[in-house]
Amino acid sequence: MGKKRLGVGMIGGGFNARFHIRSWVSVRDADINGIYDKNYDTAVEASSIAKSYNVGEAKVFKSVTEMVTDPSIDAIWICSPNFTRIEVMEEIVNAIESGKGKLVGVCCEKPLARNVAEAKKMVALVKRAGLLDGYLENQVFEPTVQRGKEIIWKRGAFSAGRPYLARAAEEHGGPHSPWFWEGTLQGGGVMNDMMCHSVEVARFLLTDPAKPRTSITPVKVTAHVESLKWQREKYSEILKNNSSGKLDYKNRPAEDYARAVVEYKDENGQKLIVETTTSWCYVGAGLRLSMELLGPEYSMQINTLDTDLKVFFSRDVQGKAGEDLVEKQNAEIGLMPVVGNEENTYGYDVENRYMVSCFLEGKRPMENFDDGLNVTELLMAGYMSAEQEKTIVFPPPGLDEFVPLVAQGKWNPTKK
Ligand SMILES: NC(=O)c1ccc[n+]([C@@H]2O[C@H](COP(=O)([O-])OP(=O)(O)OC[C@H]3O[C@@H](n4cnc5c(N)ncnc54)[C@H](O)[C@@H]3O)[C@@H](O)[C@H]2O)c1
């Protein structure tokens, strides 16, 4: 692009955007020059966080169009809720096509969309506008994932043969904003929200680093979803109270547990397995990400709660509930793991550094909207499998039009 520094604008200034902002201290050659959030106060707060971290002047914009139009903005990171993807992307593309502004590229948070039709629209829009595109799947960029993959493939696979099994899990006690819990807004329950990470990181680990994504092909998907905790009387009441009465988990729950097995074939027809499990009903210290990669003579494992730092507080230590030790923290006393640098551990640093350098070099990132679309296709096949209680041969007919029952507000396992 000829530029030496990238000016980035964030759409959405909430929980996730703040992870990006804090990670920016490790990003070179780019500044956070703008924030747009539908809620003005949230944008102002996010902007002041950016300023306090000295990662950019973060002007507060009043619309997506105004942000695209500003010459200090070269690229946009979409960090607003899932149900806003299409409207946000359409506004970006309209602003470019009407000649109001210019951009190099757009990055979009996970999941790319709520279903395949929307994901395909995101891909079509970004291509139509001629923009570079990055899919913000941070777990692929976790330093342990990157390093583990490198070592396993260089030593283990090189000498004993390729890995055949990857496992990934993401679990915590439930999301922080009410919209995540509403199937129609979010696109599903925990499978759409968190298994998007797990299927992609497991696929990434199983893929030969010297080969493209297409070197392994998904052939079957078998999934299972349940509502284990949050439909219980006590917990559905909590959700109702936290959402001013909007969430109705007695009648309109979203799944809080999901597991899926994705069977792949490599170029030699060899079977590979991805095994994923996710839940919003894990009550441990906080967010737990785990990954494993197994091959004929080796294995690797990651568990983000296996921290090197642990603190202990006796029952006499009193303090407010917070998230200062680990994301989605559930307790403040006893023996507690502390993630020293969450932005780094969860992959935000490396992800943002990588996306910025791709955009400055005018190169399409290796994790892009097509990957986001592939993830959505796998998840939708997963919902089909769970609804039909059978293994789905991939890709199944009707995948493009499929909208899970939970995303239609029609899923209720207690009324089967
Ligand atoms: N990579 C990860 O691990 C990770 C973690 C959390 C969230 N996310 C993703 O990031 C996105 C945002 O999640 P969050 O946790 O920040 O949610 P959040 O509810 O904390 O914040 C969302 C923000 O977007 C704003 N907003 C709503 N509609 C908007 C619109 N049309 N335009 C601009 N702003 C709008 C809201 O006012 C809110 O401040 C979601 O897609 C989510 O899936 C990813």
The ligand as an SDF file (V2000), in Angstrom:
LIG
                    3D

 44 48  0  0  0  0  0  0  0  0999 V2000
  -11.9150  -13.6140   19.9450 N   0  0  0  0  0  0  0  0  0  0  0  0
  -12.5010  -13.7850   21.0860 C   0  0  0  0  0  0  0  0  0  0  0  0
  -12.0880  -14.5700   21.9230 O   0  0  0  0  0  0  0  0  0  0  0  0
  -13.7300  -12.9920   21.3930 C   0  0  0  0  0  0  0  0  0  0  0  0
  -14.0470  -12.7040   22.7300 C   0  0  0  0  0  0  0  0  0  0  0  0
  -15.1920  -11.9630   22.9750 C   0  0  0  0  0  0  0  0  0  0  0  0
  -16.0050  -11.5450   21.9250 C   0  0  0  0  0  0  0  0  0  0  0  0
  -15.6560  -11.8350   20.6390 N   0  0  0  0  0  0  0  0  0  0  0  0
  -16.4930  -11.3880   19.5170 C   0  0  0  0  0  0  0  0  0  0  0  0
  -16.4350   -9.9650   19.4560 O   0  0  0  0  0  0  0  0  0  0  0  0
  -17.6910   -9.4160   19.1340 C   0  0  0  0  0  0  0  0  0  0  0  0
  -18.0970   -8.4270   20.2300 C   0  0  0  0  0  0  0  0  0  0  0  0
  -18.2230   -9.1120   21.4730 O   0  0  0  0  0  0  0  0  0  0  0  0
  -18.0300   -8.3660   22.8830 P   0  0  0  0  0  0  0  0  0  0  0  0
  -17.7010   -9.4220   23.8620 O   0  0  0  0  0  0  0  0  0  0  0  0
  -17.1380   -7.2230   22.7340 O   0  0  0  0  0  0  0  0  0  0  0  0
  -19.5130   -7.8490   23.1270 O   0  0  0  0  0  0  0  0  0  0  0  0
  -19.9570   -6.6220   24.0280 P   0  0  0  0  0  0  0  0  0  0  0  0
  -21.4160   -6.7540   24.2080 O   0  0  0  0  0  0  0  0  0  0  0  0
  -19.0710   -6.5310   25.2340 O   0  0  0  0  0  0  0  0  0  0  0  0
  -19.6080   -5.3350   23.1350 O   0  0  0  0  0  0  0  0  0  0  0  0
  -20.2290   -5.1030   21.9050 C   0  0  0  0  0  0  0  0  0  0  0  0
  -20.2510   -3.5890   21.6730 C   0  0  0  0  0  0  0  0  0  0  0  0
  -20.7530   -3.3370   20.3580 O   0  0  0  0  0  0  0  0  0  0  0  0
  -21.6210   -2.2060   20.4270 C   0  0  0  0  0  0  0  0  0  0  0  0
  -22.5580   -2.2520   19.2920 N   0  0  0  0  0  0  0  0  0  0  0  0
  -23.7600   -2.8740   19.1930 C   0  0  0  0  0  0  0  0  0  0  0  0
  -24.2680   -2.7020   17.9540 N   0  0  0  0  0  0  0  0  0  0  0  0
  -23.3660   -1.9720   17.2690 C   0  0  0  0  0  0  0  0  0  0  0  0
  -23.3240   -1.4850   15.9450 C   0  0  0  0  0  0  0  0  0  0  0  0
  -24.3100   -1.7220   15.0690 N   0  0  0  0  0  0  0  0  0  0  0  0
  -22.2480   -0.7620   15.5660 N   0  0  0  0  0  0  0  0  0  0  0  0
  -21.2560   -0.4980   16.4500 C   0  0  0  0  0  0  0  0  0  0  0  0
  -21.2510   -0.9430   17.7050 N   0  0  0  0  0  0  0  0  0  0  0  0
  -22.2930   -1.6810   18.1130 C   0  0  0  0  0  0  0  0  0  0  0  0
  -22.2750   -2.3120   21.7780 C   0  0  0  0  0  0  0  0  0  0  0  0
  -22.7610   -1.0340   22.1980 O   0  0  0  0  0  0  0  0  0  0  0  0
  -21.1490   -2.8540   22.6380 C   0  0  0  0  0  0  0  0  0  0  0  0
  -20.4100   -1.8080   23.2410 O   0  0  0  0  0  0  0  0  0  0  0  0
  -18.6420  -10.6000   18.9780 C   0  0  0  0  0  0  0  0  0  0  0  0
  -18.7880  -10.9260   17.6270 O   0  0  0  0  0  0  0  0  0  0  0  0
  -17.9600  -11.7350   19.7060 C   0  0  0  0  0  0  0  0  0  0  0  0
  -18.2740  -13.0110   19.1790 O   0  0  0  0  0  0  0  0  0  0  0  0
  -14.5320  -12.5360   20.3680 C   0  0  0  0  0  0  0  0  0  0  0  0
  1  2  1  0
  2  3  2  0
  2  4  1  0
  4  5  1  0
  4 44  2  0
  5  6  2  0
  6  7  1  0
  7  8  2  0
  8  9  1  0
  8 44  1  0
  9 10  1  0
  9 42  1  0
 10 11  1  0
 11 12  1  0
 11 40  1  0
 12 13  1  0
 13 14  1  0
 14 15  2  0
 14 16  1  0
 14 17  1  0
 17 18  1  0
 18 19  2  0
 18 20  1  0
 18 21  1  0
 21 22  1  0
 22 23  1  0
 23 24  1  0
 23 38  1  0
 24 25  1  0
 25 26  1  0
 25 36  1  0
 26 27  1  0
 26 35  1  0
 27 28  2  0
 28 29  1  0
 29 30  1  0
 29 35  2  0
 30 31  1  0
 30 32  2  0
 32 33  1  0
 33 34  2  0
 34 35  1  0
 36 37  1  0
 36 38  1  0
 38 39  1  0
 40 41  1  0
 40 42  1  0
 42 43  1  0
M  CHG  2   8   1  16  -1
M  END
$$$$
